[in-house]
Amino acid sequence: MLWEVDIYPAEGQPDLMGHQVSSSAAELGLARDLSVAAARGYLIQASLDRCQVEKIASELLTDRVVERATIGAVGDAALAESPWQEPGWSTCC
């Protein structure tokens, strides 16, 4: 199965990558007052269940103090939701 893991800033944490993009766009005169939300994304292709992918995301890919992950099979509707909604997964392990 092909899993997607998107890493976003945790609630209350600044979106440093998003801010950098919007600042650069303003400096280049491309857009003012541009709101950007940024994330890192990973694709994991393996015979893993959701709990195993959650463990990989929480222990290897995410700094749990300042980041959170949204996990789903590629094409899952939860991955297209706003990053400031509830995470697309809950701990089951």
Secondary structure, 3 states (H helix, E strand, C coil): CEEEEEEEECCCCCCHHHHHHHHHHHHCCCCCCCCCCCCEEEEEECCCCHHHHHHHHHHHHCCCCCEEEEEEECCCHHHHCCCCCCCCCCCCC
